[in-house]
Amino acid sequence: MHIAEGYLPPVQAAAWFAASAPFVVHGSRALVRQVRQDPESKLLLGAAGAFTFALSALKIPSVTGSSSHPTGTGLGTVLFRPPVMSVLGGLVLLFQAVLLAHGGLSTLGANVFSMAVVGPWVAYGVYVLTRRLGGGLDVAVFLAAALGGLATYCVTSVQLAWAFPDPASGFPGAVAKFAGIFAVTQIPLAISEGLLSVLVVRLLTRVSGDELRRLGVLREPQEVAA
């Protein structure tokens, strides 16, 4: 999903920076508020960021100029909501671009928009809807992580298609082609990420149940992941 350095036209790269900036600014305020209101959540915040860093660094070659990998943002979104995840995800992408040459600085805005903005908001919407419809915690976490990851790659497909429309079928054809290539690797990865996220939440309910209740992940004192 990380679009490589210099792969987007400068005007489009700037547009994605502009689109991402308001979410990151809002998320920064939400992150500061979270730490002030619940200082004990710092360790869990760090763990959510590390989870995202580790999973999104496991890249598999895919379309030219990009790659496939889990995003790891679904878990942090369930725990801290999308605004906070926009900052954590943005920091992860920045460090990966600088330290691992995974992604790039010129394409950071586009990568933040797909992985740290759209992915978390889709994940959160799926999570909230599943819970309101009576779905259990395991099901909600699985769907949030899996569909949030897939949404990220749908946005990346749009970004690449905008930069490189198909000569014959134009923008729509390019979107279909990029998405089709990503789907080969990303659907299995999304399922795997969903399952792994469920396992992590199950572990957290056992070792940090009180913290999850303060965050609203566990609704009742007796609720645990199935």
Secondary structure, DSSP 8 states (H G I E B T S, - for coil): ----TT-S-HHHHHHHHHHHHHHHHHHHHHHHHHHHH-GGGHHHHHHHHHHHHHHHT--EE-STT-EE----HHHHHHHHHHHHHHHHHHHHHHHIIIII--S-STTHHHHIIIIIIIHHHHHHHHHHHHHHTT--HHHHHHHHHHHHHHHHHHHHHHHHHHHS-BTTTHHHHHHHHHHHHHHHHHHHHHHHHHHHHHHHHHHHHHHSHHHHHHHTSS-STT----
